[in-house]
Amino acid sequence: MNIKKFVSALVIMSCVAGLSACTEAVSNTEQNQVEVEQSQDVQLKNGQVDNDTNQSDGLDLSDVKYVGYETTKDEKLEEAIHKTMPEYDKETFGPVKYYYNKVDLNGDKKEEIFTVLYGSYVSGSGGGTGLLFDNNYNLVTRFSLVRTPIIISDNKTNGWNDILMHVSGGGVESFYAQMKFDGKTYPSNPSVQSEVKPGTKVQGKAIIANEITFNTGIELN
């Protein structure tokens, strides 16, 4: 009986020691994750975004500058977003998060606002909803099937920068679509626009370029 008690005690001690080791491993993992997230935050504050490739669907993106999305809540932008979908109600349709950058697309030294929305109400497997507003928060174009990052090309059409959007999903062979300004607006659906030819060297900048996850973005009120 004493031997059995001794063996039982050893088993219990082993389990406790193993649990302690597991707890310590989990704690170390969580700490490492916090350090990684803090490192990413510092990079974004410094305007740096890691990208592991300069090639995408046969394009040369080595001259493209990557810009992370803004993290400051913009109440005027939120008001403008709500105007584009007046029927939206958070309790009914679920939360929507938005990501945005400000960029001068027409060379007038006034920044337009490019916004991408994600949530069950505004996005799906093909991408999110994109909204382009002028500097007075008036809607210029509503885009569907938007994937990030969005490349603002140095090439211009009718005085506005061309926009390159990545198209994939839904069984479609992925490609970059060329979105050209027609004098009033941009095309709304990138999936039906002409493809940027493979081998093209793109010059410009990519906006909303850092990683989008469940915990990022600004929740729409």
CYANA upper distance limits for C-alpha pairs under 8 A (distance plus 0.5 A):
  1 MET  CA      5 LYS  CA      6.75
  2 ASN  CA      6 PHE  CA      6.62
  3 ILE  CA      7 VAL  CA      6.66
  4 LYS  CA      8 SER  CA      6.59
  5 LYS  CA      9 ALA  CA      6.59
  6 PHE  CA     10 LEU  CA      6.83
  7 VAL  CA     11 VAL  CA      6.81
  8 SER  CA     12 ILE  CA      6.74
  9 ALA  CA     13 MET  CA      6.61
 10 LEU  CA     14 SER  CA      6.62
 11 VAL  CA     15 CYS  CA      6.76
 12 ILE  CA     16 VAL  CA      6.70
 13 MET  CA     17 ALA  CA      6.59
 14 SER  CA     18 GLY  CA      6.53
 15 CYS  CA     19 LEU  CA      6.56
 16 VAL  CA     20 SER  CA      6.66
 17 ALA  CA     21 ALA  CA      6.78
 18 GLY  CA     22 CYS  CA      6.70
 19 LEU  CA     23 THR  CA      6.55
 20 SER  CA     24 GLU  CA      6.62
 21 ALA  CA     25 ALA  CA      6.64
 22 CYS  CA     26 VAL  CA      6.67
 23 THR  CA     27 SER  CA      6.62
 24 GLU  CA     28 ASN  CA      6.63
 25 ALA  CA     29 THR  CA      6.63
 26 VAL  CA     30 GLU  CA      6.67
 27 SER  CA     31 GLN  CA      6.71
 28 ASN  CA     32 ASN  CA      6.64
 29 THR  CA     33 GLN  CA      6.70
 30 GLU  CA     34 VAL  CA      6.78
 31 GLN  CA     35 GLU  CA      6.76
 32 ASN  CA     36 VAL  CA      6.68
 33 GLN  CA     37 GLU  CA      6.69
 34 VAL  CA     38 GLN  CA      6.60
 35 GLU  CA     39 SER  CA      6.58
 36 VAL  CA     40 GLN  CA      6.73
 37 GLU  CA     41 ASP  CA      6.70
 38 GLN  CA     42 VAL  CA      6.81
 39 SER  CA     43 GLN  CA      6.80
 40 GLN  CA     44 LEU  CA      6.72
 41 ASP  CA     45 LYS  CA      6.74
 42 VAL  CA     46 ASN  CA      6.79
 43 GLN  CA     47 GLY  CA      6.80
 43 GLN  CA     48 GLN  CA      5.46
 43 GLN  CA     49 VAL  CA      7.08
 44 LEU  CA     48 GLN  CA      5.80
 44 LEU  CA     49 VAL  CA      6.80
 44 LEU  CA     68 GLY  CA      6.91
 47 GLY  CA     67 VAL  CA      7.16
 47 GLY  CA     68 GLY  CA      7.35
 48 GLN  CA     66 TYR  CA      8.14
 48 GLN  CA     67 VAL  CA      7.80
 48 GLN  CA     68 GLY  CA      8.03
 49 VAL  CA     66 TYR  CA      6.75
 49 VAL  CA     67 VAL  CA      7.19
 49 VAL  CA     68 GLY  CA      6.91
 49 VAL  CA    209 ALA  CA      7.69
 49 VAL  CA    210 ASN  CA      6.48
 50 ASP  CA    210 ASN  CA      8.07
 54 ASN  CA     60 ASP  CA      6.73
 54 ASN  CA     61 LEU  CA      5.20
 54 ASN  CA     62 SER  CA      5.30
 55 GLN  CA     59 LEU  CA      6.00
 55 GLN  CA     60 ASP  CA      5.61
 55 GLN  CA     61 LEU  CA      6.05
 55 GLN  CA     62 SER  CA      7.79
 56 SER  CA     60 ASP  CA      7.60
 56 SER  CA     61 LEU  CA      7.74
 57 ASP  CA    174 SER  CA      7.63
 57 ASP  CA    175 PHE  CA      6.42
 57 ASP  CA    176 TYR  CA      7.80
 57 ASP  CA    198 PRO  CA      7.29
 58 GLY  CA    198 PRO  CA      5.03
 58 GLY  CA    199 GLY  CA      5.93
 58 GLY  CA    200 THR  CA      8.15
 59 LEU  CA    197 LYS  CA      8.11
 59 LEU  CA    198 PRO  CA      5.81
 59 LEU  CA    199 GLY  CA      5.50
 59 LEU  CA    200 THR  CA      5.71
 59 LEU  CA    201 LYS  CA      6.65
 59 LEU  CA    202 VAL  CA      7.59
 60 ASP  CA    199 GLY  CA      6.82
 60 ASP  CA    200 THR  CA      6.53
 60 ASP  CA    201 LYS  CA      5.06
 60 ASP  CA    202 VAL  CA      6.55
 61 LEU  CA    201 LYS  CA      6.87
 61 LEU  CA    202 VAL  CA      6.02
 61 LEU  CA    203 GLN  CA      7.75
 62 SER  CA    201 LYS  CA      8.39
 62 SER  CA    202 VAL  CA      8.29
 63 ASP  CA    201 LYS  CA      8.34
 63 ASP  CA    202 VAL  CA      7.19
 63 ASP  CA    203 GLN  CA      5.89
 63 ASP  CA    204 GLY  CA      7.56
 64 VAL  CA    202 VAL  CA      7.23
 64 VAL  CA    203 GLN  CA      5.92
 64 VAL  CA    204 GLY  CA      5.61
 64 VAL  CA    205 LYS  CA      5.41
 64 VAL  CA    206 ALA  CA      7.03
 65 LYS  CA    204 GLY  CA      7.04
 65 LYS  CA    205 LYS  CA      4.94
 65 LYS  CA    206 ALA  CA      6.54
 66 TYR  CA    205 LYS  CA      6.22
 66 TYR  CA    206 ALA  CA      5.26
 66 TYR  CA    207 ILE  CA      6.77
 66 TYR  CA    209 ALA  CA      6.31
 67 VAL  CA    205 LYS  CA      7.61
 67 VAL  CA    206 ALA  CA      6.46
 67 VAL  CA    207 ILE  CA      5.44
 67 VAL  CA    208 ILE  CA      6.78
 67 VAL  CA    209 ALA  CA      6.04
 67 VAL  CA    210 ASN  CA      7.83
 68 GLY  CA    101 ASN  CA      8.41
 68 GLY  CA    207 ILE  CA      6.80
 68 GLY  CA    208 ILE  CA      5.62
 68 GLY  CA    209 ALA  CA      5.49
 68 GLY  CA    210 ASN  CA      5.49
 69 TYR  CA     99 TYR  CA      6.60
 69 TYR  CA    100 TYR  CA      5.97
 69 TYR  CA    101 ASN  CA      5.95
 69 TYR  CA    207 ILE  CA      7.24
 69 TYR  CA    208 ILE  CA      4.93
 69 TYR  CA    209 ALA  CA      7.21
 69 TYR  CA    210 ASN  CA      7.35
 70 GLU  CA     99 TYR  CA      7.45
 70 GLU  CA    100 TYR  CA      6.34
 70 GLU  CA    101 ASN  CA      6.34
 71 THR  CA     99 TYR  CA      8.32
 71 THR  CA    217 GLY  CA      7.60
 71 THR  CA    218 ILE  CA      7.57
 72 THR  CA    218 ILE  CA      8.48
 73 LYS  CA    218 ILE  CA      7.12
 74 ASP  CA     78 GLU  CA      6.81
 75 GLU  CA     79 GLU  CA      6.76
 76 LYS  CA     80 ALA  CA      6.78
 76 LYS  CA    137 TYR  CA      7.83
 77 LEU  CA     81 ILE  CA      6.63
 77 LEU  CA    137 TYR  CA      7.14
 78 GLU  CA     82 HIS  CA      6.71
 78 GLU  CA    220 LEU  CA      7.07
 78 GLU  CA    221 ASN  CA      7.92
 79 GLU  CA     83 LYS  CA      6.92
 80 ALA  CA     84 THR  CA      7.30
 80 ALA  CA    137 TYR  CA      6.57
 80 ALA  CA    138 ASN  CA      7.70
 80 ALA  CA    139 LEU  CA      8.23
 81 ILE  CA     85 MET  CA      7.43
 81 ILE  CA    131 LEU  CA      8.33
 82 HIS  CA     86 PRO  CA      6.11
 82 HIS  CA     88 TYR  CA      7.88
 88 TYR  CA     92 THR  CA      8.36
 88 TYR  CA     93 PHE  CA      7.36
 89 ASP  CA     93 PHE  CA      6.40
 89 ASP  CA     94 GLY  CA      8.03
 90 LYS  CA     94 GLY  CA      5.30
 90 LYS  CA     95 PRO  CA      5.85
 90 LYS  CA     96 VAL  CA      8.06
 90 LYS  CA    221 ASN  CA      8.31
 91 GLU  CA     95 PRO  CA      8.23
 93 PHE  CA    120 SER  CA      7.89
 93 PHE  CA    121 TYR  CA      6.46
 94 GLY  CA    119 GLY  CA      7.78
 94 GLY  CA    120 SER  CA      7.40
 94 GLY  CA    121 TYR  CA      7.56
 95 PRO  CA    119 GLY  CA      6.70
 95 PRO  CA    120 SER  CA      8.34
 95 PRO  CA    219 GLU  CA      7.36
 95 PRO  CA    220 LEU  CA      7.60
 96 VAL  CA    117 LEU  CA      7.12
 96 VAL  CA    118 TYR  CA      6.19
 96 VAL  CA    119 GLY  CA      5.17
 96 VAL  CA    120 SER  CA      8.11
 96 VAL  CA    121 TYR  CA      7.82
 96 VAL  CA    122 VAL  CA      7.97
 96 VAL  CA    219 GLU  CA      6.34
 96 VAL  CA    220 LEU  CA      6.12
 97 LYS  CA    117 LEU  CA      6.22
 97 LYS  CA    118 TYR  CA      5.86
 97 LYS  CA    119 GLY  CA      6.98
 97 LYS  CA    217 GLY  CA      6.07
 97 LYS  CA    218 ILE  CA      5.65
 97 LYS  CA    219 GLU  CA      4.77
 97 LYS  CA    220 LEU  CA      6.12
 98 TYR  CA    115 THR  CA      7.05
 98 TYR  CA    116 VAL  CA      6.15
 98 TYR  CA    117 LEU  CA      5.05
 98 TYR  CA    118 TYR  CA      6.93
 98 TYR  CA    217 GLY  CA      6.19
 98 TYR  CA    218 ILE  CA      5.85
 98 TYR  CA    219 GLU  CA      6.92
 98 TYR  CA    220 LEU  CA      7.24
 99 TYR  CA    115 THR  CA      6.04
 99 TYR  CA    116 VAL  CA      5.79
 99 TYR  CA    117 LEU  CA      7.09
 99 TYR  CA    208 ILE  CA      7.38
 99 TYR  CA    217 GLY  CA      6.11
 99 TYR  CA    218 ILE  CA      7.18
100 TYR  CA    113 ILE  CA      7.29
100 TYR  CA    114 PHE  CA      5.99
100 TYR  CA    115 THR  CA      4.77
100 TYR  CA    116 VAL  CA      6.86
100 TYR  CA    208 ILE  CA      6.98
101 ASN  CA    113 ILE  CA      6.40
101 ASN  CA    114 PHE  CA      6.03
101 ASN  CA    115 THR  CA      7.26
101 ASN  CA    207 ILE  CA      7.00
101 ASN  CA    208 ILE  CA      7.00
102 LYS  CA    111 GLU  CA      6.06
102 LYS  CA    112 GLU  CA      6.06
102 LYS  CA    113 ILE  CA      4.98
102 LYS  CA    114 PHE  CA      6.73
103 VAL  CA    111 GLU  CA      5.32
103 VAL  CA    112 GLU  CA      5.84
103 VAL  CA    113 ILE  CA      6.88
103 VAL  CA    114 PHE  CA      7.97
104 ASP  CA    108 ASP  CA      7.60
104 ASP  CA    109 LYS  CA      6.65
104 ASP  CA    110 LYS  CA      6.27
104 ASP  CA    111 GLU  CA      4.67
104 ASP  CA    112 GLU  CA      6.06
105 LEU  CA    111 GLU  CA      7.69
105 LEU  CA    112 GLU  CA      7.15
105 LEU  CA    160 TRP  CA      5.87
105 LEU  CA    161 ASN  CA      5.82
106 ASN  CA    159 GLY  CA      6.13
106 ASN  CA    160 TRP  CA      4.89
106 ASN  CA    161 ASN  CA      7.02
107 GLY  CA    159 GLY  CA      8.09
107 GLY  CA    160 TRP  CA      7.98
110 LYS  CA    135 ASN  CA      6.71
111 GLU  CA    134 ASP  CA      7.69
111 GLU  CA    135 ASN  CA      6.07
112 GLU  CA    132 LEU  CA      7.59
112 GLU  CA    133 PHE  CA      6.22
112 GLU  CA    134 ASP  CA      4.98
112 GLU  CA    135 ASN  CA      5.41
113 ILE  CA    132 LEU  CA      6.26
113 ILE  CA    133 PHE  CA      5.61
113 ILE  CA    134 ASP  CA      6.79
113 ILE  CA    135 ASN  CA      7.32
113 ILE  CA    137 TYR  CA      8.08
114 PHE  CA    130 GLY  CA      7.76
114 PHE  CA    131 LEU  CA      6.46
114 PHE  CA    132 LEU  CA      5.11
114 PHE  CA    133 PHE  CA      7.00
115 THR  CA    130 GLY  CA      6.11
115 THR  CA    131 LEU  CA      5.57
115 THR  CA    132 LEU  CA      6.76
116 VAL  CA    128 GLY  CA      6.86
116 VAL  CA    129 THR  CA      6.11
116 VAL  CA    130 GLY  CA      4.89
116 VAL  CA    131 LEU  CA      6.80
116 VAL  CA    146 VAL  CA      7.87
117 LEU  CA    122 VAL  CA      6.92
117 LEU  CA    123 SER  CA      7.71
117 LEU  CA    128 GLY  CA      6.14
117 LEU  CA    129 THR  CA      5.64
117 LEU  CA    130 GLY  CA      6.80
118 TYR  CA    122 VAL  CA      6.32
118 TYR  CA    123 SER  CA      5.85
118 TYR  CA    128 GLY  CA      5.86
118 TYR  CA    129 THR  CA      7.43
119 GLY  CA    123 SER  CA      6.10
119 GLY  CA    128 GLY  CA      8.42
120 SER  CA    124 GLY  CA      7.42
122 VAL  CA    128 GLY  CA      6.69
122 VAL  CA    129 THR  CA      6.27
123 SER  CA    127 GLY  CA      6.18
123 SER  CA    128 GLY  CA      4.65
123 SER  CA    129 THR  CA      6.56
123 SER  CA    145 LEU  CA      8.10
124 GLY  CA    128 GLY  CA      6.96
124 GLY  CA    145 LEU  CA      8.38
125 SER  CA    169 GLY  CA      6.95
125 SER  CA    170 GLY  CA      7.67
126 GLY  CA    145 LEU  CA      5.55
126 GLY  CA    146 VAL  CA      7.84
126 GLY  CA    147 ARG  CA      8.26
126 GLY  CA    167 VAL  CA      8.25
126 GLY  CA    168 SER  CA      7.14
126 GLY  CA    169 GLY  CA      5.86
126 GLY  CA    170 GLY  CA      7.05
127 GLY  CA    144 SER  CA      7.86
127 GLY  CA    145 LEU  CA      4.77
127 GLY  CA    146 VAL  CA      5.24
127 GLY  CA    147 ARG  CA      5.69
128 GLY  CA    144 SER  CA      7.01
128 GLY  CA    145 LEU  CA      5.93
128 GLY  CA    146 VAL  CA      5.38
128 GLY  CA    147 ARG  CA      7.04
129 THR  CA    142 ARG  CA      7.86
129 THR  CA    143 PHE  CA      6.28
129 THR  CA    144 SER  CA      5.44
129 THR  CA    145 LEU  CA      6.81
129 THR  CA    146 VAL  CA      6.39
130 GLY  CA    142 ARG  CA      6.25
130 GLY  CA    143 PHE  CA      5.06
130 GLY  CA    144 SER  CA      6.68
130 GLY  CA    145 LEU  CA      8.42
130 GLY  CA    146 VAL  CA      6.54
131 LEU  CA    139 LEU  CA      7.64
131 LEU  CA    140 VAL  CA      8.23
131 LEU  CA    141 THR  CA      6.51
131 LEU  CA    142 ARG  CA      5.21
131 LEU  CA    143 PHE  CA      6.61
132 LEU  CA    139 LEU  CA      6.51
132 LEU  CA    140 VAL  CA      5.95
132 LEU  CA    141 THR  CA      5.71
132 LEU  CA    142 ARG  CA      6.95
133 PHE  CA    137 TYR  CA      5.48
133 PHE  CA    138 ASN  CA      5.63
133 PHE  CA    139 LEU  CA      4.92
133 PHE  CA    140 VAL  CA      5.76
133 PHE  CA    141 THR  CA      7.74
134 ASP  CA    138 ASN  CA      5.88
134 ASP  CA    139 LEU  CA      7.04
134 ASP  CA    140 VAL  CA      6.93
140 VAL  CA    184 LYS  CA      8.20
140 VAL  CA    185 THR  CA      6.40
140 VAL  CA    186 TYR  CA      8.37
141 THR  CA    185 THR  CA      6.28
141 THR  CA    186 TYR  CA      6.52
141 THR  CA    187 PRO  CA      8.15
141 THR  CA    188 SER  CA      7.21
142 ARG  CA    188 SER  CA      6.37
143 PHE  CA    187 PRO  CA      8.03
143 PHE  CA    188 SER  CA      4.85
143 PHE  CA    189 ASN  CA      6.43
143 PHE  CA    190 PRO  CA      8.30
144 SER  CA    188 SER  CA      6.67
144 SER  CA    189 ASN  CA      5.92
144 SER  CA    190 PRO  CA      7.94
145 LEU  CA    167 VAL  CA      8.02
145 LEU  CA    189 ASN  CA      7.29
145 LEU  CA    190 PRO  CA      7.58
145 LEU  CA    191 SER  CA      8.08
146 VAL  CA    165 MET  CA      7.48
146 VAL  CA    166 HIS  CA      8.00
146 VAL  CA    167 VAL  CA      8.18
146 VAL  CA    190 PRO  CA      8.21
147 ARG  CA    165 MET  CA      7.32
147 ARG  CA    166 HIS  CA      6.45
147 ARG  CA    167 VAL  CA      7.57
148 THR  CA    165 MET  CA      8.18
148 THR  CA    166 HIS  CA      7.88
148 THR  CA    207 ILE  CA      8.27
148 THR  CA    208 ILE  CA      6.78
148 THR  CA    209 ALA  CA      6.90
149 PRO  CA    165 MET  CA      8.32
149 PRO  CA    206 ALA  CA      6.21
149 PRO  CA    207 ILE  CA      6.13
149 PRO  CA    208 ILE  CA      5.76
149 PRO  CA    209 ALA  CA      4.98
149 PRO  CA    210 ASN  CA      8.12
150 ILE  CA    163 ILE  CA      7.68
150 ILE  CA    164 LEU  CA      6.77
150 ILE  CA    165 MET  CA      6.05
150 ILE  CA    166 HIS  CA      8.01
150 ILE  CA    206 ALA  CA      5.75
150 ILE  CA    207 ILE  CA      5.85
150 ILE  CA    208 ILE  CA      7.17
150 ILE  CA    209 ALA  CA      7.81
151 ILE  CA    163 ILE  CA      6.30
151 ILE  CA    164 LEU  CA      5.46
151 ILE  CA    165 MET  CA      7.05
151 ILE  CA    204 GLY  CA      7.43
151 ILE  CA    205 LYS  CA      6.15
151 ILE  CA    206 ALA  CA      4.62
151 ILE  CA    207 ILE  CA      6.84
152 ILE  CA    161 ASN  CA      6.93
152 ILE  CA    162 ASP  CA      6.77
152 ILE  CA    163 ILE  CA      5.36
152 ILE  CA    164 LEU  CA      6.92
152 ILE  CA    204 GLY  CA      6.11
152 ILE  CA    205 LYS  CA      5.83
152 ILE  CA    206 ALA  CA      6.45
152 ILE  CA    207 ILE  CA      7.88
153 SER  CA    161 ASN  CA      6.42
153 SER  CA    162 ASP  CA      5.80
153 SER  CA    163 ILE  CA      6.35
153 SER  CA    164 LEU  CA      7.39
153 SER  CA    202 VAL  CA      7.39
153 SER  CA    203 GLN  CA      6.38
153 SER  CA    204 GLY  CA      4.98
153 SER  CA    205 LYS  CA      7.16
154 ASP  CA    161 ASN  CA      6.60
154 ASP  CA    162 ASP  CA      7.67
154 ASP  CA    203 GLN  CA      6.28
154 ASP  CA    204 GLY  CA      5.38
155 ASN  CA    161 ASN  CA      6.20
155 ASN  CA    162 ASP  CA      6.28
156 LYS  CA    160 TRP  CA      5.57
156 LYS  CA    161 ASN  CA      4.71
156 LYS  CA    162 ASP  CA      5.89
156 LYS  CA    180 LYS  CA      8.37
157 THR  CA    161 ASN  CA      6.86
157 THR  CA    162 ASP  CA      6.89
157 THR  CA    180 LYS  CA      6.50
157 THR  CA    181 PHE  CA      6.32
157 THR  CA    182 ASP  CA      7.96
158 ASN  CA    181 PHE  CA      6.81
158 ASN  CA    182 ASP  CA      7.10
158 ASN  CA    183 GLY  CA      6.26
160 TRP  CA    180 LYS  CA      8.43
160 TRP  CA    181 PHE  CA      6.64
161 ASN  CA    180 LYS  CA      8.07
161 ASN  CA    181 PHE  CA      8.07
162 ASP  CA    178 GLN  CA      7.38
162 ASP  CA    179 MET  CA      6.22
162 ASP  CA    180 LYS  CA      5.51
162 ASP  CA    181 PHE  CA      7.32
163 ILE  CA    178 GLN  CA      6.62
163 ILE  CA    179 MET  CA      5.45
163 ILE  CA    180 LYS  CA      7.13
164 LEU  CA    176 TYR  CA      6.58
164 LEU  CA    177 ALA  CA      6.00
164 LEU  CA    178 GLN  CA      5.41
164 LEU  CA    179 MET  CA      6.48
165 MET  CA    176 TYR  CA      5.89
165 MET  CA    177 ALA  CA      5.71
165 MET  CA    178 GLN  CA      7.32
165 MET  CA    179 MET  CA      7.98
165 MET  CA    190 PRO  CA      7.00
166 HIS  CA    174 SER  CA      7.69
166 HIS  CA    175 PHE  CA      6.38
166 HIS  CA    176 TYR  CA      4.93
166 HIS  CA    177 ALA  CA      6.75
166 HIS  CA    190 PRO  CA      8.40
167 VAL  CA    172 VAL  CA      8.35
167 VAL  CA    174 SER  CA      5.86
167 VAL  CA    175 PHE  CA      5.91
167 VAL  CA    176 TYR  CA      6.46
167 VAL  CA    177 ALA  CA      7.29
167 VAL  CA    190 PRO  CA      7.33
167 VAL  CA    191 SER  CA      6.46
168 SER  CA    172 VAL  CA      6.23
168 SER  CA    173 GLU  CA      6.79
168 SER  CA    174 SER  CA      4.87
168 SER  CA    175 PHE  CA      7.38
169 GLY  CA    173 GLU  CA      8.18
169 GLY  CA    174 SER  CA      7.87
175 PHE  CA    195 GLU  CA      6.92
175 PHE  CA    196 VAL  CA      8.02
176 TYR  CA    195 GLU  CA      6.19
176 TYR  CA    196 VAL  CA      6.15
177 ALA  CA    190 PRO  CA      6.14
177 ALA  CA    191 SER  CA      7.39
177 ALA  CA    193 GLN  CA      6.11
177 ALA  CA    194 SER  CA      6.15
177 ALA  CA    195 GLU  CA      5.18
177 ALA  CA    196 VAL  CA      6.40
178 GLN  CA    190 PRO  CA      7.97
178 GLN  CA    193 GLN  CA      6.78
178 GLN  CA    194 SER  CA      6.29
178 GLN  CA    195 GLU  CA      6.55
178 GLN  CA    196 VAL  CA      6.44
179 MET  CA    186 TYR  CA      6.82
179 MET  CA    187 PRO  CA      6.67
179 MET  CA    190 PRO  CA      7.41
179 MET  CA    193 GLN  CA      7.36
180 LYS  CA    186 TYR  CA      6.39
180 LYS  CA    187 PRO  CA      7.60
181 PHE  CA    185 THR  CA      6.02
181 PHE  CA    186 TYR  CA      5.11
181 PHE  CA    187 PRO  CA      7.93
182 ASP  CA    186 TYR  CA      6.82
187 PRO  CA    193 GLN  CA      8.36
189 ASN  CA    193 GLN  CA      7.76
196 VAL  CA    200 THR  CA      7.63
212 ILE  CA    216 THR  CA      6.55
212 ILE  CA    217 GLY  CA      7.84
213 THR  CA    217 GLY  CA      8.45
